[in-house]
Every structure is written in structure tokens, then in C-alpha cells.
Amino acid sequence: MLNTDQISVLQHIVENEEESIIALAEENNIKPDASIGVAHFLLGDPNNFSKMSSHQQFHYENSIKPLIYKVLCDGMIREHEDGSSSCIGDGFIDEESLLGAYIQQDMRCQHCVQTTDTWSVNNS
């Protein structure tokens, strides 16, 4: 079942960033229209999560869940040269902050945001 934060994030994505679902679907070689349909199905009723068919679950796992659950933090300075994360938190954006991250188009966890903001204030 999706929690309230995940539902809010999914609603925002469907209304404002549908291309994110489409891109993940295409990346995984699955039909984007079906993935969008699953997103709408999930938003239609919170109990629909438990009613998904295996086909719908496949779309959810591959083109929706990565956008609303354990979303990777971009880190303080994006990735290091060696490809490792520059995140100073646990590497993920917490669910309570995820909607704001999408709205502000700033995909950093609360630890990276706070540290960067504090550094900017102290070094300006």
C-alpha cells in the first residue's frame, strides 16, 4: 500500500512530470501508456495497490516505484569523479521531503540541502 507521502508525490508526478514515468518505462522497454494507466489506477483509490494484477505490479515496480520510493539523493555536488555519491546522508531523499524536492527540482536529501545552505550562509 502506498503511504500518504507517496500518493502526494505520485499525484504531482502524474500532473506535472508525467515524462518521468514515460522515461522509466521506455528505459525498461515497457509500454509507457500502460505505466501511466497504472499510476492513474493507483491514484484512483488507495486500496487499488492490493488489487493490482501481476502485469500492473510489473509496471509499478519498473516505472513508478523508483520515482516515489527510496529516491536517490543527488548529493552536495552531484557525483564525485569516480561515480560515487557526494550525499552526506543515507543516500536517499526522505519521503517527507520528496514532494518538495520534485516541486523545487532539487533532488537532494534534507542533510545535503541543510549543509549546503548552512555553508552558503557562513561563506557569503
C-alpha positions as CSV (number, residue, x, y, z in Angstrom):
1,M,0.0,0.0,0.0
2,L,1.2,3.5,-0.7
3,N,1.5,5.9,2.1
4,T,0.3,9.5,2.1
5,D,3.6,11.0,1.1
6,Q,4.0,8.5,-1.8
7,I,0.4,9.3,-3.0
8,S,1.1,13.0,-2.9
9,V,4.4,12.6,-4.9
10,L,2.7,10.3,-7.4
11,Q,-0.1,12.8,-7.9
12,H,2.5,15.6,-8.5
13,I,4.4,13.4,-11.0
14,V,1.2,12.5,-12.9
15,E,0.1,16.1,-13.0
16,N,3.4,17.8,-13.7
17,E,6.2,15.4,-14.6
18,E,4.5,12.5,-16.4
19,E,7.5,12.3,-18.7
20,S,9.5,10.8,-15.7
21,I,7.2,7.8,-15.8
22,I,7.4,7.6,-19.6
23,A,11.2,7.8,-19.5
24,L,11.5,4.9,-17.0
25,A,9.0,2.8,-18.9
26,E,11.0,3.4,-22.1
27,E,14.2,2.7,-20.3
28,N,12.8,-0.7,-19.2
29,N,11.3,-1.4,-22.6
30,I,7.7,-1.4,-21.4
31,K,4.7,0.5,-22.7
32,P,4.6,4.0,-21.3
33,D,0.8,4.3,-21.7
34,A,0.3,1.2,-19.6
35,S,2.6,2.6,-16.9
36,I,0.7,5.9,-16.9
37,G,-2.5,3.9,-16.7
38,V,-1.2,2.1,-13.6
39,A,-0.3,5.5,-12.0
40,H,-3.9,6.7,-12.5
41,F,-5.2,3.4,-11.2
42,L,-3.2,3.8,-8.0
43,L,-4.4,7.4,-7.6
44,G,-8.0,6.4,-8.1
45,D,-8.3,4.6,-4.8
46,P,-5.7,3.9,-2.1
47,N,-6.9,0.3,-1.9
48,N,-6.1,-0.3,-5.6
49,F,-2.5,-1.1,-4.7
50,S,-3.6,-4.5,-3.3
51,K,-5.8,-5.1,-6.3
52,M,-3.0,-4.8,-9.0
53,S,-2.6,-7.6,-11.4
54,S,0.9,-9.1,-11.9
55,H,1.1,-7.0,-15.1
56,Q,0.3,-3.8,-13.3
57,Q,2.7,-4.7,-10.5
58,F,5.5,-5.1,-13.1
59,H,4.7,-1.5,-14.4
60,Y,4.7,-0.2,-10.9
61,E,8.0,-1.8,-9.9
62,N,9.8,-0.6,-13.1
63,S,8.3,2.8,-13.9
64,I,6.6,4.2,-10.8
65,K,8.2,2.9,-7.6
66,P,11.7,4.2,-8.4
67,L,10.2,7.7,-8.6
68,I,8.4,7.6,-5.2
69,Y,10.3,5.1,-3.0
70,K,14.0,5.3,-2.0
71,V,14.7,8.1,-4.5
72,L,18.5,8.7,-4.7
73,C,19.9,12.0,-3.4
74,D,21.9,14.0,-6.0
75,G,24.4,14.8,-3.2
76,M,26.1,18.0,-2.2
77,I,28.0,18.3,-5.5
78,R,26.3,15.6,-7.6
79,E,28.6,12.6,-8.2
80,H,32.3,12.5,-7.5
81,E,34.7,11.9,-10.4
82,D,34.8,8.2,-9.5
83,G,31.0,8.0,-9.8
84,S,30.4,7.7,-6.0
85,S,27.7,9.8,-4.3
86,S,28.5,13.1,-2.6
87,C,25.5,12.6,-0.3
88,I,26.2,13.1,3.4
89,G,23.0,11.4,4.4
90,D,21.9,7.8,3.8
91,G,21.8,8.4,0.0
92,F,18.1,8.8,-0.3
93,I,15.6,11.6,-0.1
94,D,13.3,11.1,2.8
95,E,9.7,10.6,2.0
96,E,8.5,13.7,3.8
97,S,10.9,15.9,1.7
98,L,10.4,14.1,-1.7
99,L,7.4,16.2,-2.9
100,G,9.3,19.4,-2.1
101,A,12.3,18.0,-4.0
102,Y,10.2,17.4,-7.1
103,I,8.5,20.8,-6.8
104,Q,11.8,22.7,-6.4
105,Q,13.6,20.4,-8.9
106,D,16.3,19.9,-6.3
107,M,16.8,16.2,-5.7
108,R,18.9,16.3,-2.6
109,C,18.1,14.9,0.8
110,Q,17.5,17.1,3.8
111,H,21.0,16.6,5.1
112,C,22.7,17.8,1.8
113,V,20.2,20.7,1.5
114,Q,20.8,21.9,5.1
115,T,24.6,21.5,4.9
116,T,24.8,23.4,1.6
117,D,22.5,26.1,2.8
118,T,24.5,26.5,6.1
119,W,27.8,26.6,4.2
120,S,26.4,29.2,1.8
121,V,25.2,31.4,4.7
122,N,28.5,31.1,6.6
123,N,30.7,31.7,3.5
124,S,28.9,34.5,1.7
